[in-house]
Amino acid sequence: MPSIRKILFGLLAIFTVVIVVGAGWLWQVAGVYGFNTVLRRGGTYWTDMKPDDDRLSASMRLALSPVVPAVMPGPLVWQEPEPGFEVAELPVLADGREVDRIFLSRVDPARFRFVTHNAAAGDKGIDEWEKALPNAVLIVNGSYFDKHGRPDTPFISEGIAMGPQQYDARAGAFTADKDTAEIRDLSHQDWQTAFAGASNAMVPIRS
């Protein structure tokens, strides 16, 4: 009996050491963002998949197939749940059948403000943002974040600059102030110039 107890205590000690070392490593690598990622979503990992893997959606398997059929848009009908805010669903048809659906929104910047937010602690998903922003008519989640949950691209939130100071952006930037919102072309200007005067802005991650 004492031997079994020693073995159990030994295993418990090893398990405790593993937990402590693992927690220390996670804190060192990603801080509180890493803990929230594990606790809320179980962590993130990559695994290899074949183009016809059943874990992929039907539309993804079709897109990765050797021969992709002709794709056409289905009927599009806009609805206006609030003045200046319109929504629609665009069916994607391949060989006459729907394989995907794109959700679209149109927002009048004269009636609504566009605001960019960041939760570096990793403690907010869409549900939490809905509670934090009860008056928002549209919330879109982004994924342009580093391993500490901070913006991985240039970013302005309510006048506060975040993200890297040096970044090679050549496609476009989203900028907004109290009266306007637009996509700026970066093929002939840098993102710093595009950001000038914006109270909220972000650069999509480069491809």
ChimeraX attribute file (.defattr): number of C-alpha atoms within 10 A of each C-alpha:
attribute: neighborCount
match mode: 1-to-1
recipient: residues
	/A:1	6
	/A:2	7
	/A:3	8
	/A:4	9
	/A:5	10
	/A:6	11
	/A:7	12
	/A:8	12
	/A:9	12
	/A:10	12
	/A:11	12
	/A:12	12
	/A:13	12
	/A:14	12
	/A:15	12
	/A:16	12
	/A:17	12
	/A:18	12
	/A:19	12
	/A:20	12
	/A:21	12
	/A:22	12
	/A:23	15
	/A:24	12
	/A:25	13
	/A:26	16
	/A:27	15
	/A:28	12
	/A:29	13
	/A:30	17
	/A:31	19
	/A:32	17
	/A:33	22
	/A:34	23
	/A:35	19
	/A:36	17
	/A:37	17
	/A:38	13
	/A:39	11
	/A:40	13
	/A:41	9
	/A:42	10
	/A:43	11
	/A:44	8
	/A:45	5
	/A:46	5
	/A:47	4
	/A:48	6
	/A:49	10
	/A:50	10
	/A:51	15
	/A:52	14
	/A:53	12
	/A:54	10
	/A:55	11
	/A:56	13
	/A:57	13
	/A:58	14
	/A:59	15
	/A:60	15
	/A:61	17
	/A:62	17
	/A:63	14
	/A:64	13
	/A:65	12
	/A:66	9
	/A:67	8
	/A:68	12
	/A:69	13
	/A:70	9
	/A:71	14
	/A:72	14
	/A:73	14
	/A:74	16
	/A:75	11
	/A:76	11
	/A:77	10
	/A:78	13
	/A:79	13
	/A:80	13
	/A:81	10
	/A:82	10
	/A:83	10
	/A:84	13
	/A:85	17
	/A:86	16
	/A:87	16
	/A:88	16
	/A:89	16
	/A:90	17
	/A:91	18
	/A:92	18
	/A:93	18
	/A:94	18
	/A:95	11
	/A:96	13
	/A:97	12
	/A:98	16
	/A:99	17
	/A:100	14
	/A:101	14
	/A:102	10
	/A:103	9
	/A:104	12
	/A:105	13
	/A:106	13
	/A:107	19
	/A:108	15
	/A:109	17
	/A:110	11
	/A:111	12
	/A:112	17
	/A:113	16
	/A:114	23
	/A:115	18
	/A:116	20
	/A:117	15
	/A:118	17
	/A:119	14
	/A:120	17
	/A:121	17
	/A:122	19
	/A:123	16
	/A:124	16
	/A:125	11
	/A:126	11
	/A:127	10
	/A:128	11
	/A:129	17
	/A:130	15
	/A:131	11
	/A:132	11
	/A:133	12
	/A:134	9
	/A:135	8
	/A:136	14
	/A:137	12
	/A:138	12
	/A:139	14
	/A:140	7
	/A:141	11
	/A:142	11
	/A:143	10
	/A:144	18
	/A:145	16
	/A:146	14
	/A:147	13
	/A:148	18
	/A:149	21
	/A:150	19
	/A:151	24
	/A:152	19
	/A:153	22
	/A:154	24
	/A:155	27
	/A:156	24
	/A:157	16
	/A:158	15
	/A:159	14
	/A:160	10
	/A:161	16
	/A:162	17
	/A:163	18
	/A:164	12
	/A:165	10
	/A:166	10
	/A:167	16
	/A:168	11
	/A:169	20
	/A:170	16
	/A:171	19
	/A:172	20
	/A:173	23
	/A:174	21
	/A:175	25
	/A:176	23
	/A:177	18
	/A:178	15
	/A:179	12
	/A:180	15
	/A:181	21
	/A:182	13
	/A:183	15
	/A:184	19
	/A:185	15
	/A:186	17
	/A:187	11
	/A:188	9
	/A:189	14
	/A:190	18
	/A:191	25
	/A:192	14
	/A:193	10
	/A:194	19
	/A:195	22
	/A:196	10
	/A:197	12
	/A:198	19
	/A:199	19
	/A:200	24
	/A:201	31
	/A:202	25
	/A:203	27
	/A:204	17
	/A:205	18
	/A:206	12
	/A:207	6
